[in-house]
Amino acid sequence: MATKKELIAQTIVKILVSHLSSFPEDGNNNRNAPFHVAFLNAFSDKLNGRVRDIPDYISLSS
């Protein structure tokens, strides 16, 4: 019988796999993208060198 921690871990893995399989190819089509772009631009000095692809980062944050 699986422990509570194992059941939680299995549930998290299922959720992550489900979300990653529906991850959009183009982050620019996100309806919240304009807000996220403005937000990220406000902190661009802090993100410099840490974020390679803004559209992908926006998709992740959504």
SULDA-V943827 format. One line per field, one symbol per residue. ss: DSSP state (a for helix, b for strand, c for the rest). phi: phi as a letter, one per 30 degrees, with the letter a starting at -180 (. if undefined). burial: + if it has 9 or more other ideal C-beta (glycine too) atoms within 8 Angstrom, else -. A space follows every 50 residues. Layout:
# SULDA-V943827
ss->???
phi->???
burial->???
This chain:
# SULDA-V943827
ss->cccaaaaaaaaaaaaaaaaaacccccaaacccaaaaaaaaaacaaaaccc cccaaaaaaaac
phi->.ddedddddddddddddddddcdddcdddddceeddddddddcdddceic cdbeeddddddd
burial->------+--+----------------+--+--+--++--+------+--- ---++++++---
